[in-house]
């Protein structure tokens, strides 16, 4: 079976998969990144693992990469990572292409995840779609008339960095009050720590913090499902802010549908009620219905999108 190699480079993990043109995964590997060592550690590791894949008898035709940070798509260059060092102006695409003599295409993981859901997941059947990955950070992708929209400088579609709260928390991008600064997994955890510190309301979050020394977004959702009042206040606020971001993006792009993925976005309850809230508040309500749906590819959306990039590089769209 002919396959391409898809690579997903995230802040805390990286993954590789061999994927056919029909979307069949024939090989998959997941590993943890050494975040503090960044590119210096990961690039040799990727090369080593691709060599192992090839020595096992697999011969991918091309490589596609979804990277967790800004990418200049036209120049095929990583601009930076907001979570790990050593990626500024990095030429990962060129390095892999030269080493393996294969075409390599790289793009921001939000754009790549959108491609995956559009061609293989919840976005099938629409022409205009917004994609959000709500996880450690908040990424986004925009599909217009069936094509990825990246903007003139390849810096468009940053849906997680739409400002929604004036003078809000500082964001990883350096601005304040972005969707990511409130709705990301890291931001939810921060709000939980602040809430436990500043409230006298009984909450299970305090017991978790005392036991583990930290809180995560997963802890907050777990308490939310159990009816914990503080956790409910946090998640309800996060969802209200997220809806504001959705409405702003809808007013810009007027999509047919919004697909939501990522660890936080796919958490039970996160997408619930978003369609109703959004369609009640968009400009001229009642004239259109824009569904907000869960992605169907889980954490594989970037891998499938990266595979699509690779197949496209071969002229096999």
Rosetta blueprint (number, residue, H / E / L):
1 X L
2 X L
3 X L
4 X E
5 X E
6 X E
7 X E
8 X E
9 X E
10 X L
11 X L
12 X L
13 X E
14 X E
15 X E
16 X E
17 X E
18 X E
19 X E
20 X L
21 X L
22 X L
23 X L
24 X L
25 X E
26 X E
27 X E
28 X E
29 X E
30 X E
31 X E
32 X E
33 X L
34 X L
35 X L
36 X L
37 X L
38 X H
39 X H
40 X H
41 X H
42 X H
43 X H
44 X H
45 X H
46 X H
47 X H
48 X H
49 X H
50 X H
51 X H
52 X H
53 X H
54 X H
55 X H
56 X L
57 X L
58 X L
59 X L
60 X L
61 X L
62 X E
63 X E
64 X E
65 X E
66 X E
67 X E
68 X L
69 X L
70 X L
71 X E
72 X E
73 X L
74 X L
75 X L
76 X L
77 X E
78 X E
79 X L
80 X L
81 X L
82 X L
83 X L
84 X L
85 X L
86 X L
87 X L
88 X L
89 X L
90 X E
91 X L
92 X H
93 X H
94 X H
95 X H
96 X H
97 X H
98 X H
99 X H
100 X H
101 X L
102 X L
103 X E
104 X E
105 X E
106 X E
107 X E
108 X E
109 X H
110 X H
111 X H
112 X H
113 X H
114 X H
115 X H
116 X H
117 X H
118 X H
119 X H
120 X H
121 X L
122 X L
123 X L
124 X L
125 X L
126 X L
127 X L
128 X L
129 X E
130 X E
131 X E
132 X E
133 X E
134 X E
135 X L
136 X L
137 X L
138 X E
139 X E
140 X E
141 X E
142 X E
143 X E
144 X E
145 X L
146 X L
147 X E
148 X E
149 X L
150 X L
151 X L
152 X L
153 X L
154 X L
155 X L
156 X L
157 X L
158 X L
159 X H
160 X H
161 X H
162 X L
163 X E
164 X L
165 X L
166 X L
167 X L
168 X L
169 X L
170 X E
171 X L
172 X L
173 X L
174 X L
175 X L
176 X E
177 X L
178 X E
179 X L
180 X H
181 X H
182 X H
183 X H
184 X L
185 X H
186 X H
187 X H
188 X H
189 X H
190 X H
191 X H
192 X H
193 X H
194 X H
195 X H
196 X H
197 X H
198 X H
199 X L
200 X L
201 X L
202 X L
203 X L
204 X H
205 X H
206 X H
207 X H
208 X H
209 X H
210 X H
211 X H
212 X H
213 X L
214 X L
215 X L
216 X L
217 X H
218 X H
219 X H
220 X H
221 X H
222 X H
223 X H
224 X H
225 X H
226 X L
227 X L
228 X L
229 X H
230 X H
231 X H
232 X H
233 X H
234 X H
235 X H
236 X H
237 X H
238 X H
239 X H
240 X H
241 X H
242 X H
243 X H
244 X H
245 X H
246 X H
247 X H
248 X H
249 X H
250 X H
251 X H
252 X H
253 X H
254 X L
255 X L
256 X L
257 X E
258 X E
259 X E
260 X E
261 X E
262 X L
263 X L
264 X L
265 X L
266 X L
267 X L
268 X L
269 X L
270 X L
271 X L
272 X L
273 X L
274 X H
275 X H
276 X H
277 X H
278 X H
279 X H
280 X H
281 X H
282 X L
283 X L
284 X L
285 X L
286 X L
287 X L
288 X L
289 X L
290 X L
291 X E
292 X E
293 X E
294 X E
295 X L
296 X L
297 X L
298 X H
299 X H
300 X H
301 X H
302 X H
303 X H
304 X H
305 X H
306 X H
307 X H
308 X H
309 X H
310 X H
311 X H
312 X H
313 X H
314 X L
315 X L
316 X L
317 X L
